[in-house]
């Protein structure tokens, strides 16, 4: 699995990092998220999906 945050869509709500703090890091400047791991181990798939669903901007893509 791969996870990506669309930097154009992310508005810095920080909900993804609250749902999955090990998978996302937040910018100190504007709170925008980036994925800490592009390739996810299978056991983190459910956590990544929860974070994706929590994003009001739908900025997180999991493939």
VEXDO-243589 format. One record per atom (N, C-alpha, C): residue in one letter; x, y, z. Coordinates in steps of 0.02 Angstrom, whole numbers, padded with zeros to 5 digits, always signed. Layout:
N
AXYZ ...
//
This chain:
63
X+00041-00059+00000 X+00000+00000+00000 X+00044+00062+00000 X+00017+00113-00031 X+00052+00178-00032 X+00004+00231-00006 X+00030+00281+00029 X-00010+00336+00054 X+00022+00401+00031 X-00020+00448+00010 X+00004+00513-00013 X-00044+00567+00009 X-00016+00625+00028 X-00057+00683+00045 X-00050+00734-00011 X-00106+00754-00038 X-00107+00805-00091 X-00097+00873-00058 X-00039+00903-00068 X-00022+00966-00035 X-00066+01024-00058 X-00096+01018-00117 X-00141+01070-00142 X-00208+01068-00106 X-00229+01009-00085 X-00294+01001-00053 X-00290+01008+00023 X-00234+00988+00053 X-00227+00989+00125 X-00234+01060+00152 X-00276+01068+00202 X-00287+01133+00232 X-00261+01137+00304 X-00228+01085+00326 X-00198+01087+00393 X-00246+01077+00450 X-00299+01038+00440 X-00346+01024+00494 X-00317+00980+00548 X-00265+00942+00532 X-00226+00898+00576 X-00263+00835+00598 X-00321+00822+00570 X-00360+00763+00591 X-00325+00698+00573 X-00289+00697+00517 X-00253+00636+00498 X-00200+00619+00549 X-00164+00668+00573 X-00112+00656+00622 X-00141+00636+00689 X-00200+00658+00704 X-00233+00636+00766 X-00255+00563+00759 X-00278+00544+00700 X-00300+00475+00688 X-00241+00427+00681 X-00187+00451+00652 X-00129+00408+00638 X-00064+00446+00648 X-00046+00460+00710 X+00013+00502+00723 X+00079+00473+00697 X+00082+00407+00689 X+00143+00376+00663 X+00149+00380+00588 X+00095+00397+00554 X+00094+00398+00481 X+00099+00467+00450 X+00086+00518+00490 X+00085+00586+00463 X+00124+00633+00508 X+00160+00679+00476 X+00192+00732+00514 X+00164+00798+00489 X+00163+00847+00534 X+00133+00911+00519 X+00185+00965+00514 X+00174+01010+00468 X+00219+01067+00460 X+00213+01113+00521 X+00269+01136+00547 X+00268+01184+00602 X+00242+01252+00579 X+00244+01265+00516 X+00223+01330+00489 X+00148+01335+00480 X+00119+01286+00446 X+00047+01292+00430 X+00006+01231+00448 X+00035+01180+00478 X-00001+01121+00499 X-00017+01072+00443 X+00006+01086+00382 X-00007+01041+00327 X+00030+00975+00338 X-00003+00921+00318 X+00023+00854+00331 X+00064+00827+00272 X+00111+00784+00290 X+00146+00743+00241 X+00149+00672+00270 X+00150+00623+00226 X+00155+00554+00249 X+00227+00539+00270 X+00234+00506+00326 X+00301+00488+00350 X+00327+00426+00314 X+00281+00384+00291 X+00298+00324+00253 X+00258+00325+00189 X+00291+00318+00133 X+00254+00313+00070 X+00228+00242+00061 X+00271+00193+00075 X+00251+00122+00070 X+00232+00098+00139 X+00168+00080+00146 X+00143+00059+00211 X+00146-00017+00219 X+00167-00039+00277 X+00160-00110+00292 X+00085-00127+00298 X+00067-00188+00282 X-00003-00208+00282 X-00039-00195+00348 X-00003-00204+00404 X-00036-00196+00469 X-00056-00123+00484 X-00032-00075+00445 X-00051-00005+00456 X-00105+00018+00407 X-00129-00027+00366 X-00179-00009+00316 X-00243+00018+00346 X-00269-00014+00396 X-00332+00008+00428 X-00323+00078+00459 X-00267+00089+00492 X-00254+00154+00522 X-00249+00208+00469 X-00217+00194+00413 X-00212+00242+00359 X-00280+00258+00329 X-00322+00208+00322 X-00389+00218+00296 X-00431+00261+00343 X-00424+00251+00408 X-00460+00292+00456 X-00438+00365+00450 X-00373+00375+00443 X-00347+00443+00435 X-00373+00475+00371 X-00375+00436+00318 X-00400+00461+00254 X-00473+00482+00260 X-00513+00441+00293 X-00584+00457+00302 X-00594+00518+00346 X-00547+00532+00391 X-00554+00589+00436 X-00539+00656+00403 X-00508+00654+00344 X-00488+00716+00310 X-00547+00750+00277 X-00566+00809+00300 X-00623+00844+00269 X-00610+00867+00198 X-00547+00873+00180 X-00529+00895+00112 X-00517+00837+00064 X-00520+00775+00090 X-00506+00715+00051 X-00438+00720+00016 X-00389+00742+00054 X-00321+00753+00028 X-00276+00692+00031 X-00300+00638+00062 X-00258+00579+00072 X-00280+00524+00024 X-00232+00498-00012 X-00245+00444-00060 X-00207+00382-00038 X-00242+00326-00038 X-00211+00262-00021 X-00222+00216-00081 X-00168+00188-00106 X-00172+00142-00163 X-00138+00077-00147 
//
